[in-house]
Structure formats: C-alpha cells, structure tokens
C-alpha cells in the first residue's frame, strides 16, 4: 500500500474516531475530539488530522448507518424543546444555532440559542422570575479568521435537556459568529424557520 493511501486511511479513521468522541460527549469541540482521536489511535505525530468538515461528515454518516432508527426522533424532540425555549425568550429575538438546527444533534447534544438584549441582566431576570435555576458561563465564539470573543452564556435545563443561551447586545444583531465546522457564518433559525422545520418532520 502506498504512503498516500495509508495517510488517507488514517485520516478517515481519525475522522470517524473524532466523530465518536463528539457523539459520546455531546460537545462540538472539534479540537478536543481530534486530540482524543489521535490518542486513541496512537497517532500523536500524524500530520493528517481531518478537517472539521470531514469530522462532521463522518458524524452524519455514522448516524445514517447506525442511528437511523432513533436519531431522527431525538432530533425532533430537541427541536421541540428548542421551540418551547425560543417562545420563552421571544422578547429577546431568539435564534437557534448548532447541531439541533443543522441536523447532527444526538442524545447528549445541548440546544444552542442566541438572544439579543439591552443587558445580560434582562435575560437572567426572566429565568429568576420564573424560578428556573441557571448557571452563568462564558462561551467562546469565532468572529473572524483568527479572532475569538467570549460572550456571556446562560446554561439551564428543561425536560432534563441542557440549553445554552448566548446573550448578545441589541447592537450586535448583524453579527454572525463563524461556524466551527466550515468557518462560514453560522446558520441561524428564528421561530418561524424552526416551525417550518418541525412541520416538515411530521
């Protein structure tokens, strides 16, 4: 077997292993998944790490082959939870982003929302007034080729499902953070967009 063929095979195996890590963790931390995949396959010195797009493709392929029975139902349930959460945050112009929107969400995947407000406190006060426990965190998002910004993030659970709400200022409504998968502006869906998706799944 040629060296090129071996490198291609290792790259594919690493993508598949990294996809497994993402599925099991529920995370979309591609850098972490690549590191763990390289460790599992004893490929620390490889120069053939897969791209995030290749890992996402491997993840979708795995779900198609081995999770075709339950993953669509899991995705539908997550989108329904997202819809309810977006109705709850309706005053803050919520947008659904991430795997629940793009379709690769699985059992451990968090629902990711972006909301817009004059202040972070306005959003947190909504949860406080409804007696919903939450945590304050920071979420690092890519905003340019090599630039990252930390944004305030509210994390809480609904129906035992983790929901992460990144809070932007109203002035940042035109800002589109970049996708960790392909580096392009993130896909985002408002309530109307999500309703169309849910109706298509019926």
Legacy VTK file of the C-alpha trace (Angstrom):
# vtk DataFile Version 3.0
C-alpha trace
ASCII
DATASET POLYDATA
POINTS 202 float
0.000 0.000 0.000
1.328 3.431 -0.936
2.175 6.009 1.707
-0.512 8.321 0.314
-3.141 5.571 0.645
-2.088 4.873 4.240
-2.315 8.564 5.097
-5.797 8.751 3.583
-6.912 5.727 5.584
-5.517 7.171 8.827
-7.230 10.489 8.124
-10.564 8.696 7.642
-10.094 6.616 10.816
-9.252 9.755 12.777
-12.383 11.498 11.441
-14.542 8.521 12.427
-12.959 8.297 15.878
-13.343 12.052 16.440
-16.999 11.805 15.401
-17.486 9.107 18.052
-15.953 11.402 20.674
-18.361 14.196 19.710
-21.375 11.891 19.846
-20.444 10.486 23.248
-19.609 13.864 24.787
-22.409 15.886 23.203
-19.778 18.556 22.593
-18.814 20.178 19.312
-15.257 20.875 20.436
-13.521 19.646 17.302
-10.005 20.357 18.576
-10.649 18.224 21.669
-12.144 15.446 19.534
-9.099 15.421 17.239
-6.727 15.190 20.209
-8.636 12.309 21.752
-8.920 10.519 18.417
-5.160 10.817 17.882
-4.572 9.447 21.397
-6.953 6.519 20.883
-5.307 5.582 17.594
-1.746 6.308 18.806
-1.363 8.828 16.010
0.162 11.698 18.001
2.686 12.546 15.285
0.315 12.438 12.349
0.199 15.391 10.014
-3.040 14.136 8.555
-5.585 15.323 11.079
-9.034 15.556 9.467
-10.761 18.884 8.951
-13.834 19.801 10.991
-15.915 19.319 7.847
-14.585 15.762 7.452
-15.426 15.008 11.084
-18.943 16.408 10.675
-19.394 14.258 7.559
-18.203 11.175 9.460
-20.620 12.004 12.272
-23.569 12.324 9.865
-22.560 9.086 8.117
-22.363 7.225 11.449
-25.841 8.441 12.393
-27.207 7.435 8.998
-25.735 3.929 9.242
-26.168 3.095 12.934
-28.686 5.548 14.405
-31.305 5.801 11.658
-33.949 4.305 13.960
-33.658 6.727 16.878
-31.602 9.786 15.866
-34.408 11.419 13.841
-36.740 11.091 16.836
-34.085 12.506 19.173
-33.520 15.421 16.787
-37.261 16.135 16.558
-37.579 16.144 20.355
-34.610 18.508 20.690
-36.128 20.852 18.115
-39.436 20.822 20.003
-37.599 21.716 23.226
-35.754 24.446 21.320
-39.067 25.796 20.024
-40.514 25.998 23.541
-37.351 27.698 24.812
-37.448 30.208 21.956
-41.066 31.033 22.780
-39.979 31.602 26.382
-37.266 34.017 25.201
-39.472 35.542 22.483
-38.846 39.118 23.687
-35.122 38.656 23.029
-35.295 37.708 19.321
-34.003 34.131 19.820
-32.173 32.227 17.101
-31.441 28.515 17.068
-27.895 27.569 16.021
-25.678 24.491 16.069
-26.333 20.758 15.649
-30.022 20.903 16.648
-30.561 23.178 13.657
-28.160 21.541 11.196
-29.424 18.030 11.995
-26.471 16.210 13.584
-27.670 16.563 17.191
-27.772 13.409 19.280
-28.642 12.275 22.789
-26.076 14.377 24.658
-26.221 17.489 22.474
-27.142 20.810 24.059
-29.694 23.138 22.499
-27.820 26.314 21.471
-29.651 29.635 21.288
-28.547 33.184 20.551
-30.604 36.005 22.077
-30.365 39.799 21.921
-30.958 42.204 24.779
-30.047 45.642 26.104
-28.374 43.934 29.045
-27.449 40.438 30.140
-29.397 41.048 33.369
-32.691 41.373 31.479
-32.337 37.819 30.217
-31.204 36.323 33.521
-34.045 38.137 35.309
-36.567 36.277 33.145
-35.291 32.963 34.485
-35.110 34.251 38.052
-38.697 35.477 37.903
-39.791 32.048 36.692
-37.791 30.199 39.369
-35.597 28.456 36.804
-32.128 27.568 38.155
-29.290 28.512 35.832
-25.532 28.967 35.668
-23.560 31.887 34.282
-20.800 30.868 31.896
-18.777 32.311 29.034
-18.976 30.970 25.510
-16.071 31.440 23.116
-17.204 32.138 19.574
-15.166 32.687 16.468
-15.787 36.093 14.924
-13.049 36.211 12.274
-10.359 34.152 10.614
-8.189 34.112 13.736
-10.276 36.069 16.217
-12.389 34.744 19.082
-14.614 36.587 21.558
-16.123 35.407 24.851
-19.830 36.143 25.265
-21.974 35.711 28.394
-23.904 32.458 28.349
-26.797 31.207 30.471
-26.996 27.443 30.965
-30.115 25.740 32.309
-32.109 22.530 31.894
-35.609 21.981 30.528
-37.094 18.478 30.373
-33.655 17.246 31.501
-32.188 18.813 28.368
-29.243 21.202 28.554
-29.890 24.587 26.966
-27.131 27.125 26.352
-28.216 30.705 25.692
-25.553 33.117 24.442
-26.514 36.736 25.091
-25.582 39.428 22.572
-26.358 43.123 22.792
-29.097 44.529 20.565
-26.403 46.370 18.636
-24.868 43.013 17.633
-27.875 41.671 15.742
-25.985 41.940 12.462
-23.032 39.990 13.850
-22.824 36.393 12.656
-20.258 34.284 14.511
-18.495 31.723 12.357
-19.350 28.047 12.367
-16.750 25.772 13.994
-17.402 23.296 11.172
-16.736 25.238 7.974
-15.712 28.720 9.155
-18.671 30.322 7.384
-21.315 32.448 9.159
-23.419 30.197 11.392
-26.782 29.046 10.146
-29.463 30.574 12.358
-33.203 29.977 12.561
-35.897 32.116 14.143
-39.200 30.726 15.454
-40.849 30.800 12.033
-37.919 28.954 10.441
-37.974 26.302 13.163
-41.720 25.870 12.854
-41.255 25.086 9.147
-38.590 22.500 10.035
-40.850 20.847 12.591
-43.777 20.725 10.179
-41.552 19.081 7.561
-40.726 16.311 10.068
-44.368 15.359 10.676
LINES 1 203
202 0 1 2 3 4 5 6 7 8 9 10 11 12 13 14 15 16 17 18 19 20 21 22 23 24 25 26 27 28 29 30 31 32 33 34 35 36 37 38 39 40 41 42 43 44 45 46 47 48 49 50 51 52 53 54 55 56 57 58 59 60 61 62 63 64 65 66 67 68 69 70 71 72 73 74 75 76 77 78 79 80 81 82 83 84 85 86 87 88 89 90 91 92 93 94 95 96 97 98 99 100 101 102 103 104 105 106 107 108 109 110 111 112 113 114 115 116 117 118 119 120 121 122 123 124 125 126 127 128 129 130 131 132 133 134 135 136 137 138 139 140 141 142 143 144 145 146 147 148 149 150 151 152 153 154 155 156 157 158 159 160 161 162 163 164 165 166 167 168 169 170 171 172 173 174 175 176 177 178 179 180 181 182 183 184 185 186 187 188 189 190 191 192 193 194 195 196 197 198 199 200 201
